[in-house]
């Protein structure tokens, strides 16, 4: 049995995604099977093997902060501050009205897999053209991945635990997991957690192209992210941010907060295999999922839906499917699975955060998001991936997987909230 004393619930959410700039618009687009992939507009893609991505559409910085403040942040930090404001609003928290005691009870654990990639490129160009005197004094604080948590804390006056867990594409899940454990142990009454990323840039696309990790379907970008399809050829890079407001149950009830769902388990592991490739047998993924179910005191047969990491890479989709079959046995064929990356692309350090929102809303609405763009079966991917259309079913327990370069694996378990 779990030894922790405090139950942890979700009372607020915020999302900036290639499908929509709120959690509700994001959900609606997923239910309609919308693809966020399109030709890149951020830079000239001539000479790049991949010329498309899942960019944010319609994001206006001035909707969230003044230009002066924004100029001192890389876009990943801008997205973090913006999504944090959404999340606090959704949770019914007016940061301007918090007492000092209340400020000290609310933490920020928020990360980025890469950090300030765009400011790094700009500053490198400035240095090459004009030497060190051309470098902005804000270069280092704009670059570092933890600055997202710092900027959120500063802007909204949140004085509880403040840091960033960085684990590549598992970053969002690790920050959610750390927030969950901190509240369980009584270190905070509430924590704003999640992840952000802004890697759709020359360095991001070029770097992942060099790794041969991205799809190169430039003639059909909307269908390029096709997890579990036998013709998949790599992931589609995305950008954005997602955040959750996690709260100790009694604290949430005392202020009359709306409760979306409960977070009940976290599992983490390392592949100890390769810097970029997953363990082909899915051993690390298997270990993380089993650990999350143990932590939640939940049997594999209790899980209704699992949001897979599902990046649309030839090796990754098979390894994760193999791990799921080993963890869930016959039940693997009875529950619903899906990869929402088929619609959003891969948001790297923000992926776990926006996918947690998809899982929570699946519980709220009893509806499973689809995996779109499926046409050609892969005999090694033979589970119920909820292909092409959402599916209505009771979702009481759901799991969100996120795995990262370096062999980082995380699984988080969410459950429909009940008083008992």
LUMDRENNU-85755 format. One record per residue (C-alpha): residue number from 1; residue in three letters; y, z, x. Coordinates in steps of 0.2 Angstrom, whole numbers, always signed. Layout:
BEGIN
+-------+------+-------+-------+-------+
: lumro : sepa :    yy :    zz :    xx :
+-------+------+-------+-------+-------+
:   NUM :  ala :     Y :     Z :     X :
...
+-------+------+-------+-------+-------+
This chain:
BEGIN
+-------+------+-------+-------+-------+
: lumro : sepa :    yy :    zz :    xx :
+-------+------+-------+-------+-------+
:     1 :  unk :    +0 :    +0 :    +0 :
:     2 :  unk :   +18 :    -3 :    +5 :
:     3 :  unk :   +26 :   +12 :   +13 :
:     4 :  unk :   +44 :    +7 :    +9 :
:     5 :  unk :   +54 :   +16 :    -4 :
:     6 :  unk :   +67 :    +4 :   -10 :
:     7 :  unk :   +64 :   -11 :   -21 :
:     8 :  unk :   +74 :   -26 :   -18 :
:     9 :  unk :   +81 :   -38 :   -31 :
:    10 :  unk :   +91 :   -54 :   -31 :
:    11 :  unk :  +108 :   -53 :   -40 :
:    12 :  unk :  +118 :   -67 :   -34 :
:    13 :  unk :  +115 :   -85 :   -27 :
:    14 :  unk :  +126 :   -99 :   -20 :
:    15 :  unk :  +121 :  -116 :   -14 :
:    16 :  unk :  +130 :  -131 :    -5 :
:    17 :  unk :  +117 :  -145 :    -4 :
:    18 :  unk :  +116 :  -164 :    -3 :
:    19 :  unk :  +111 :  -163 :   -22 :
:    20 :  unk :  +126 :  -152 :   -28 :
:    21 :  unk :  +138 :  -139 :   -23 :
:    22 :  unk :  +132 :  -125 :   -34 :
:    23 :  unk :  +115 :  -118 :   -37 :
:    24 :  unk :  +115 :  -124 :   -55 :
:    25 :  unk :  +120 :  -142 :   -50 :
:    26 :  unk :  +107 :  -141 :   -36 :
:    27 :  unk :   +94 :  -136 :   -49 :
:    28 :  unk :   +99 :  -149 :   -62 :
:    29 :  unk :   +97 :  -163 :   -49 :
:    30 :  unk :   +80 :  -157 :   -43 :
:    31 :  unk :   +74 :  -157 :   -61 :
:    32 :  unk :   +80 :  -175 :   -62 :
:    33 :  unk :   +71 :  -180 :   -46 :
:    34 :  unk :   +87 :  -185 :   -37 :
:    35 :  unk :   +87 :  -190 :   -19 :
:    36 :  unk :  +102 :  -184 :    -8 :
:    37 :  unk :   +98 :  -197 :    +6 :
:    38 :  unk :  +111 :  -211 :    +9 :
:    39 :  unk :  +119 :  -220 :   +23 :
:    40 :  unk :  +129 :  -209 :   +35 :
:    41 :  unk :  +148 :  -208 :   +32 :
:    42 :  unk :  +152 :  -195 :   +45 :
:    43 :  unk :  +151 :  -206 :   +60 :
:    44 :  unk :  +148 :  -224 :   +66 :
:    45 :  unk :  +129 :  -226 :   +67 :
:    46 :  unk :  +129 :  -242 :   +76 :
:    47 :  unk :  +115 :  -241 :   +89 :
:    48 :  unk :  +106 :  -226 :   +81 :
:    49 :  unk :   +88 :  -228 :   +76 :
:    50 :  unk :   +92 :  -219 :   +60 :
:    51 :  unk :  +107 :  -223 :   +50 :
:    52 :  unk :  +105 :  -211 :   +35 :
:    53 :  unk :  +105 :  -193 :   +31 :
:    54 :  unk :  +107 :  -181 :   +16 :
:    55 :  unk :  +125 :  -177 :   +18 :
:    56 :  unk :  +136 :  -165 :    +8 :
:    57 :  unk :  +145 :  -175 :    -5 :
:    58 :  unk :  +162 :  -170 :   -12 :
:    59 :  unk :  +164 :  -154 :    -1 :
:    60 :  unk :  +183 :  -150 :    +0 :
:    61 :  unk :  +187 :  -136 :   +12 :
:    62 :  unk :  +203 :  -132 :    +3 :
:    63 :  unk :  +193 :  -126 :   -12 :
:    64 :  unk :  +187 :  -112 :    -2 :
:    65 :  unk :  +200 :  -108 :   +12 :
:    66 :  unk :  +216 :  -114 :   +19 :
:    67 :  unk :  +216 :  -128 :   +32 :
:    68 :  unk :  +222 :  -116 :   +46 :
:    69 :  unk :  +207 :  -105 :   +44 :
:    70 :  unk :  +195 :  -120 :   +42 :
:    71 :  unk :  +201 :  -128 :   +59 :
:    72 :  unk :  +195 :  -113 :   +68 :
:    73 :  unk :  +177 :  -115 :   +61 :
:    74 :  unk :  +164 :  -128 :   +65 :
:    75 :  unk :  +158 :  -135 :   +48 :
:    76 :  unk :  +142 :  -124 :   +48 :
:    77 :  unk :  +153 :  -109 :   +48 :
:    78 :  unk :  +165 :  -117 :   +34 :
:    79 :  unk :  +149 :  -120 :   +24 :
:    80 :  unk :  +143 :  -102 :   +27 :
:    81 :  unk :  +160 :   -94 :   +21 :
:    82 :  unk :  +161 :  -105 :    +6 :
:    83 :  unk :  +143 :  -102 :    +0 :
:    84 :  unk :  +146 :   -83 :    +3 :
:    85 :  unk :  +161 :   -83 :    -9 :
:    86 :  unk :  +150 :   -92 :   -22 :
:    87 :  unk :  +136 :   -79 :   -20 :
:    88 :  unk :  +148 :   -64 :   -21 :
:    89 :  unk :  +156 :   -72 :   -37 :
:    90 :  unk :  +139 :   -75 :   -44 :
:    91 :  unk :  +134 :   -57 :   -41 :
:    92 :  unk :  +149 :   -50 :   -49 :
:    93 :  unk :  +157 :   -43 :   -33 :
:    94 :  unk :  +175 :   -44 :   -31 :
:    95 :  unk :  +177 :   -41 :   -12 :
:    96 :  unk :  +196 :   -37 :   -14 :
:    97 :  unk :  +192 :   -22 :   -25 :
:    98 :  unk :  +178 :   -14 :   -14 :
:    99 :  unk :  +182 :    +3 :    -8 :
:   100 :  unk :  +179 :    +7 :   +11 :
:   101 :  unk :  +163 :   +16 :    +6 :
:   102 :  unk :  +157 :    +1 :    -4 :
:   103 :  unk :  +161 :   -11 :   +10 :
:   104 :  unk :  +151 :    -1 :   +22 :
:   105 :  unk :  +136 :    -2 :   +11 :
:   106 :  unk :  +136 :   -21 :   +10 :
:   107 :  unk :  +129 :   -31 :   +25 :
:   108 :  unk :  +128 :   -49 :   +31 :
:   109 :  unk :  +113 :   -56 :   +39 :
:   110 :  unk :  +116 :   -75 :   +40 :
:   111 :  unk :  +111 :   -88 :   +52 :
:   112 :  unk :  +111 :  -106 :   +58 :
:   113 :  unk :   +97 :  -114 :   +68 :
:   114 :  unk :  +109 :  -124 :   +79 :
:   115 :  unk :  +126 :  -117 :   +77 :
:   116 :  unk :  +142 :  -127 :   +81 :
:   117 :  unk :  +135 :  -144 :   +86 :
:   118 :  unk :  +151 :  -153 :   +80 :
:   119 :  unk :  +163 :  -142 :   +90 :
:   120 :  unk :  +152 :  -144 :  +105 :
:   121 :  unk :  +153 :  -163 :  +105 :
:   122 :  unk :  +172 :  -163 :  +102 :
:   123 :  unk :  +175 :  -151 :  +116 :
:   124 :  unk :  +164 :  -160 :  +128 :
:   125 :  unk :  +174 :  -176 :  +124 :
:   126 :  unk :  +190 :  -166 :  +127 :
:   127 :  unk :  +184 :  -159 :  +143 :
:   128 :  unk :  +178 :  -176 :  +150 :
:   129 :  unk :  +195 :  -184 :  +145 :
:   130 :  unk :  +206 :  -171 :  +151 :
:   131 :  unk :  +197 :  -157 :  +160 :
:   132 :  unk :  +196 :  -139 :  +157 :
:   133 :  unk :  +214 :  -137 :  +151 :
:   134 :  unk :  +210 :  -148 :  +136 :
:   135 :  unk :  +197 :  -136 :  +130 :
:   136 :  unk :  +201 :  -126 :  +114 :
:   137 :  unk :  +201 :  -107 :  +116 :
:   138 :  unk :  +191 :  -106 :  +100 :
:   139 :  unk :  +177 :  -116 :  +108 :
:   140 :  unk :  +164 :  -102 :  +111 :
:   141 :  unk :  +168 :   -92 :   +95 :
:   142 :  unk :  +166 :  -108 :   +85 :
:   143 :  unk :  +150 :  -113 :   +94 :
:   144 :  unk :  +139 :   -98 :   +93 :
:   145 :  unk :  +127 :   -97 :   +78 :
:   146 :  unk :  +130 :   -79 :   +74 :
:   147 :  unk :  +149 :   -83 :   +70 :
:   148 :  unk :  +144 :   -87 :   +52 :
:   149 :  unk :  +139 :   -69 :   +49 :
:   150 :  unk :  +155 :   -63 :   +58 :
:   151 :  unk :  +166 :   -75 :   +48 :
:   152 :  unk :  +159 :   -70 :   +31 :
:   153 :  unk :  +161 :   -51 :   +36 :
:   154 :  unk :  +179 :   -54 :   +41 :
:   155 :  unk :  +184 :   -64 :   +26 :
:   156 :  unk :  +176 :   -53 :   +13 :
:   157 :  unk :  +177 :   -36 :   +21 :
:   158 :  unk :  +159 :   -33 :   +22 :
:   159 :  unk :  +156 :   -19 :   +35 :
:   160 :  unk :  +137 :   -16 :   +34 :
:   161 :  unk :  +124 :   -22 :   +46 :
:   162 :  unk :  +130 :   -39 :   +53 :
:   163 :  unk :  +120 :   -51 :   +63 :
:   164 :  unk :  +111 :   -68 :   +64 :
:   165 :  unk :   +92 :   -71 :   +66 :
:   166 :  unk :   +90 :   -88 :   +74 :
:   167 :  unk :   +72 :   -96 :   +73 :
:   168 :  unk :   +76 :  -115 :   +71 :
:   169 :  unk :   +70 :  -121 :   +54 :
:   170 :  unk :   +63 :  -104 :   +49 :
:   171 :  unk :   +81 :   -96 :   +51 :
:   172 :  unk :   +85 :   -95 :   +33 :
:   173 :  unk :   +69 :   -86 :   +29 :
:   174 :  unk :   +70 :   -74 :   +43 :
:   175 :  unk :   +88 :   -69 :   +38 :
:   176 :  unk :   +82 :   -66 :   +20 :
:   177 :  unk :   +67 :   -57 :   +27 :
:   178 :  unk :   +77 :   -46 :   +38 :
:   179 :  unk :   +89 :   -42 :   +24 :
:   180 :  unk :   +75 :   -37 :   +13 :
:   181 :  unk :   +68 :   -25 :   +26 :
:   182 :  unk :   +85 :   -17 :   +29 :
:   183 :  unk :   +87 :   -13 :   +11 :
:   184 :  unk :   +69 :    -7 :    +9 :
:   185 :  unk :   +72 :    +5 :   +24 :
:   186 :  unk :   +89 :   +11 :   +17 :
:   187 :  unk :  +101 :    +4 :   +30 :
:   188 :  unk :  +111 :    -5 :   +16 :
:   189 :  unk :  +113 :    -5 :    -3 :
:   190 :  unk :  +116 :   -24 :    -3 :
:   191 :  unk :  +115 :   -38 :   +10 :
:   192 :  unk :  +122 :   -56 :    +8 :
:   193 :  unk :  +109 :   -67 :   +18 :
:   194 :  unk :  +105 :   -85 :   +21 :
:   195 :  unk :  +108 :   -99 :   +32 :
:   196 :  unk :  +120 :  -114 :   +35 :
:   197 :  unk :  +119 :  -130 :   +45 :
:   198 :  unk :  +130 :  -145 :   +50 :
:   199 :  unk :  +120 :  -156 :   +61 :
:   200 :  unk :  +122 :  -173 :   +54 :
:   201 :  unk :  +132 :  -179 :   +69 :
:   202 :  unk :  +130 :  -190 :   +84 :
:   203 :  unk :  +121 :  -177 :   +93 :
:   204 :  unk :  +110 :  -171 :   +79 :
:   205 :  unk :  +104 :  -189 :   +74 :
:   206 :  unk :  +103 :  -195 :   +92 :
:   207 :  unk :   +93 :  -179 :   +97 :
:   208 :  unk :   +80 :  -180 :   +83 :
:   209 :  unk :   +79 :  -198 :   +86 :
:   210 :  unk :   +74 :  -195 :  +104 :
:   211 :  unk :   +61 :  -184 :   +98 :
:   212 :  unk :   +54 :  -197 :   +86 :
:   213 :  unk :   +56 :  -184 :   +72 :
:   214 :  unk :   +66 :  -193 :   +60 :
:   215 :  unk :   +62 :  -207 :   +47 :
:   216 :  unk :   +69 :  -224 :   +52 :
:   217 :  unk :   +68 :  -231 :   +34 :
:   218 :  unk :   +86 :  -238 :   +35 :
:   219 :  unk :   +82 :  -251 :   +22 :
:   220 :  unk :   +77 :  -238 :    +9 :
:   221 :  unk :   +85 :  -221 :   +13 :
:   222 :  unk :   +83 :  -213 :    -5 :
:   223 :  unk :   +64 :  -214 :    -3 :
:   224 :  unk :   +62 :  -210 :   +15 :
:   225 :  unk :   +58 :  -192 :   +13 :
:   226 :  unk :   +41 :  -194 :    +6 :
:   227 :  unk :   +30 :  -178 :   +10 :
:   228 :  unk :   +11 :  -180 :    +8 :
:   229 :  unk :   +13 :  -199 :    +6 :
:   230 :  unk :    +1 :  -208 :   +18 :
:   231 :  unk :   +16 :  -219 :   +24 :
:   232 :  unk :   +28 :  -204 :   +29 :
:   233 :  unk :   +36 :  -207 :   +45 :
:   234 :  unk :   +47 :  -192 :   +48 :
:   235 :  unk :   +60 :  -181 :   +40 :
:   236 :  unk :   +77 :  -184 :   +34 :
:   237 :  unk :   +91 :  -173 :   +41 :
:   238 :  unk :  +102 :  -164 :   +29 :
:   239 :  unk :  +117 :  -152 :   +29 :
:   240 :  unk :  +123 :  -137 :   +19 :
:   241 :  unk :  +121 :  -119 :   +16 :
:   242 :  unk :  +112 :  -107 :    +4 :
:   243 :  unk :  +114 :   -88 :    +2 :
:   244 :  unk :  +107 :   -74 :    -8 :
:   245 :  unk :  +114 :   -57 :   -13 :
:   246 :  unk :  +100 :   -45 :   -11 :
:   247 :  unk :  +102 :   -28 :   -18 :
:   248 :  unk :   +93 :   -11 :   -19 :
:   249 :  unk :   +86 :   -10 :   -37 :
:   250 :  unk :   +94 :    +6 :   -43 :
:   251 :  unk :  +111 :    +1 :   -35 :
:   252 :  unk :  +110 :   -15 :   -45 :
:   253 :  unk :  +105 :    -7 :   -61 :
:   254 :  unk :  +119 :    +6 :   -59 :
:   255 :  unk :  +132 :    -7 :   -59 :
:   256 :  unk :  +124 :   -17 :   -73 :
:   257 :  unk :  +120 :   -32 :   -62 :
:   258 :  unk :  +110 :   -47 :   -68 :
:   259 :  unk :   +94 :   -48 :   -59 :
:   260 :  unk :   +86 :   -65 :   -56 :
:   261 :  unk :   +70 :   -60 :   -48 :
:   262 :  unk :   +63 :   -47 :   -35 :
:   263 :  unk :   +58 :   -50 :   -17 :
:   264 :  unk :   +42 :   -42 :   -13 :
:   265 :  unk :   +35 :   -48 :    +3 :
:   266 :  unk :   +38 :   -56 :   +20 :
:   267 :  unk :   +26 :   -63 :   +33 :
:   268 :  unk :   +30 :   -69 :   +51 :
:   269 :  unk :   +20 :   -76 :   +65 :
:   270 :  unk :   +20 :   -87 :   +80 :
:   271 :  unk :   +10 :  -103 :   +83 :
:   272 :  unk :    +9 :  -100 :  +102 :
:   273 :  unk :    +5 :  -118 :  +103 :
:   274 :  unk :   +19 :  -131 :  +106 :
:   275 :  unk :   +38 :  -132 :  +107 :
:   276 :  unk :   +39 :  -144 :   +92 :
:   277 :  unk :   +22 :  -149 :   +85 :
:   278 :  unk :   +14 :  -137 :   +73 :
:   279 :  unk :    -3 :  -130 :   +77 :
:   280 :  unk :   -15 :  -143 :   +70 :
:   281 :  unk :   -26 :  -131 :   +61 :
:   282 :  unk :   -11 :  -122 :   +54 :
:   283 :  unk :   -16 :  -105 :   +61 :
:   284 :  unk :    +2 :   -98 :   +62 :
:   285 :  unk :    +6 :  -104 :   +45 :
:   286 :  unk :   -10 :   -96 :   +39 :
:   287 :  unk :    -6 :   -80 :   +47 :
:   288 :  unk :   +12 :   -79 :   +40 :
:   289 :  unk :    +6 :   -82 :   +22 :
:   290 :  unk :    -8 :   -69 :   +23 :
:   291 :  unk :    +5 :   -57 :   +30 :
:   292 :  unk :   +17 :   -60 :   +16 :
:   293 :  unk :    +4 :   -58 :    +3 :
:   294 :  unk :    -2 :   -41 :   +11 :
:   295 :  unk :   +16 :   -35 :   +12 :
:   296 :  unk :   +18 :   -39 :    -7 :
:   297 :  unk :    +1 :   -31 :   -12 :
:   298 :  unk :    -2 :   -48 :   -21 :
:   299 :  unk :   -19 :   -57 :   -21 :
:   300 :  unk :   -19 :   -76 :   -17 :
:   301 :  unk :   -25 :   -79 :   -35 :
:   302 :  unk :    -9 :   -71 :   -42 :
:   303 :  unk :    +3 :   -85 :   -34 :
:   304 :  unk :    +9 :   -98 :   -47 :
:   305 :  unk :   +20 :  -109 :   -36 :
:   306 :  unk :   +22 :  -112 :   -17 :
:   307 :  unk :   +37 :  -121 :   -10 :
:   308 :  unk :   +30 :  -129 :    +6 :
:   309 :  unk :   +39 :  -132 :   +22 :
:   310 :  unk :   +34 :  -150 :   +19 :
:   311 :  unk :   +45 :  -160 :   +30 :
:   312 :  unk :   +37 :  -177 :   +28 :
:   313 :  unk :   +31 :  -178 :   +46 :
:   314 :  unk :   +13 :  -185 :   +49 :
:   315 :  unk :    +6 :  -169 :   +57 :
:   316 :  unk :   +16 :  -155 :   +48 :
:   317 :  unk :   +11 :  -159 :   +31 :
:   318 :  unk :    -7 :  -159 :   +35 :
:   319 :  unk :    -7 :  -143 :   +45 :
:   320 :  unk :    +2 :  -134 :   +31 :
:   321 :  unk :   -10 :  -140 :   +18 :
:   322 :  unk :   -25 :  -135 :   +29 :
:   323 :  unk :   -17 :  -118 :   +30 :
:   324 :  unk :   -14 :  -116 :   +12 :
:   325 :  unk :   -32 :  -121 :    +8 :
:   326 :  unk :   -39 :  -108 :   +20 :
:   327 :  unk :   -27 :   -94 :   +13 :
:   328 :  unk :   -29 :   -98 :    -5 :
:   329 :  unk :   -47 :  -105 :    -6 :
:   330 :  unk :   -51 :  -113 :   -23 :
:   331 :  unk :   -34 :  -106 :   -30 :
:   332 :  unk :   -25 :  -118 :   -19 :
:   333 :  unk :   -30 :  -132 :   -31 :
:   334 :  unk :   -25 :  -122 :   -46 :
:   335 :  unk :    -7 :  -117 :   -42 :
:   336 :  unk :    +8 :  -129 :   -40 :
:   337 :  unk :   +15 :  -134 :   -24 :
:   338 :  unk :   +30 :  -145 :   -20 :
:   339 :  unk :   +42 :  -150 :    -6 :
:   340 :  unk :   +60 :  -150 :   -12 :
:   341 :  unk :   +64 :  -158 :    +5 :
:   342 :  unk :   +59 :  -174 :    -3 :
:   343 :  unk :   +76 :  -173 :   -12 :
:   344 :  unk :   +87 :  -162 :    -1 :
:   345 :  unk :   +81 :  -168 :   +16 :
:   346 :  unk :   +78 :  -155 :   +30 :
:   347 :  unk :   +93 :  -143 :   +31 :
:   348 :  unk :   +85 :  -135 :   +47 :
:   349 :  unk :   +93 :  -117 :   +48 :
:   350 :  unk :   +98 :  -118 :   +30 :
:   351 :  unk :   +82 :  -125 :   +23 :
:   352 :  unk :   +74 :  -108 :   +19 :
:   353 :  unk :   +89 :  -102 :   +10 :
:   354 :  unk :   +91 :  -117 :    -2 :
:   355 :  unk :   +72 :  -117 :    -4 :
:   356 :  unk :   +72 :   -99 :    -9 :
:   357 :  unk :   +85 :  -103 :   -22 :
:   358 :  unk :   +73 :  -116 :   -29 :
:   359 :  unk :   +59 :  -104 :   -29 :
:   360 :  unk :   +69 :   -91 :   -38 :
:   361 :  unk :   +75 :  -103 :   -51 :
:   362 :  unk :   +57 :  -109 :   -54 :
:   363 :  unk :   +53 :   -91 :   -59 :
:   364 :  unk :   +69 :   -90 :   -70 :
:   365 :  unk :   +65 :  -106 :   -79 :
:   366 :  unk :   +46 :  -107 :   -78 :
:   367 :  unk :   +48 :  -124 :   -71 :
:   368 :  unk :   +42 :  -131 :   -54 :
:   369 :  unk :   +53 :  -144 :   -45 :
:   370 :  unk :   +44 :  -160 :   -40 :
:   371 :  unk :   +40 :  -168 :   -24 :
:   372 :  unk :   +47 :  -186 :   -26 :
:   373 :  unk :   +44 :  -202 :   -18 :
:   374 :  unk :   +25 :  -201 :   -19 :
:   375 :  unk :   +16 :  -218 :   -20 :
:   376 :  unk :    +2 :  -218 :    -7 :
:   377 :  unk :   -12 :  -205 :    -7 :
:   378 :  unk :   -16 :  -196 :    +9 :
:   379 :  unk :   -34 :  -190 :    +9 :
:   380 :  unk :   -30 :  -175 :   +20 :
:   381 :  unk :   -16 :  -170 :    +7 :
:   382 :  unk :   -26 :  -167 :    -9 :
:   383 :  unk :   -18 :  -152 :   -17 :
:   384 :  unk :    -6 :  -152 :   -33 :
:   385 :  unk :   +10 :  -156 :   -25 :
:   386 :  unk :   +19 :  -158 :   -42 :
:   387 :  unk :   +22 :  -177 :   -38 :
:   388 :  unk :   +37 :  -186 :   -45 :
:   389 :  unk :   +41 :  -175 :   -60 :
:   390 :  unk :   +44 :  -157 :   -63 :
:   391 :  unk :   +31 :  -147 :   -72 :
:   392 :  unk :   +32 :  -133 :   -84 :
:   393 :  unk :   +21 :  -118 :   -81 :
:   394 :  unk :   +23 :   -99 :   -81 :
:   395 :  unk :   +29 :   -94 :   -63 :
:   396 :  unk :   +28 :   -75 :   -61 :
:   397 :  unk :   +24 :   -76 :   -42 :
:   398 :  unk :   +30 :   -89 :   -30 :
:   399 :  unk :   +30 :   -91 :   -11 :
:   400 :  unk :   +43 :  -100 :    +0 :
:   401 :  unk :   +37 :  -106 :   +17 :
:   402 :  unk :   +48 :  -111 :   +32 :
:   403 :  unk :   +42 :  -115 :   +50 :
:   404 :  unk :   +53 :  -119 :   +65 :
:   405 :  unk :   +52 :  -127 :   +82 :
:   406 :  unk :   +45 :  -115 :   +95 :
:   407 :  unk :   +31 :  -110 :   +83 :
:   408 :  unk :   +41 :   -99 :   +71 :
:   409 :  unk :   +33 :   -96 :   +54 :
:   410 :  unk :   +39 :   -86 :   +39 :
:   411 :  unk :   +33 :   -84 :   +22 :
:   412 :  unk :   +43 :   -75 :    +8 :
:   413 :  unk :   +36 :   -69 :    -8 :
:   414 :  unk :   +46 :   -68 :   -24 :
:   415 :  unk :   +41 :   -61 :   -41 :
:   416 :  unk :   +47 :   -61 :   -59 :
:   417 :  unk :   +57 :   -44 :   -61 :
:   418 :  unk :   +49 :   -31 :   -72 :
:   419 :  unk :   +54 :   -13 :   -73 :
:   420 :  unk :   +37 :    -7 :   -66 :
+-------+------+-------+-------+-------+
